[in-house]
């Protein structure tokens, strides 16, 4: 039987800010979502190095991601504002339309009295 488990020791120097922070995260992690230190550390390392190697291969990846996030935030803000103001705008518009006096509309000649200016086959309408 092969041994598929590897052991290592971690040491955190609490005088160094990143290491203290890592230790605090491990102490306060949600045990419902993360069952062990090994699980959390392996997820974090894979995520970190995947991103590291992607940015090595594509130096503009981080800039594009930030731009996409910025655009997404703008779109969400506009959508939020529209959701709030559109009903009020539409109700004001329909109220304004209801209060308008009917305007005198020019009379248009009936189709029997006029010839079309273009050579369009109007039989496609099924008449």
Secondary structure as UniProt FT lines:
FT   TURN            14..15
FT   HELIX           17..28
FT   TURN            31..33
FT   HELIX           37..57
FT   TURN            59..60
FT   HELIX           61..99
FT   HELIX           111..113
FT   HELIX           122..125
//
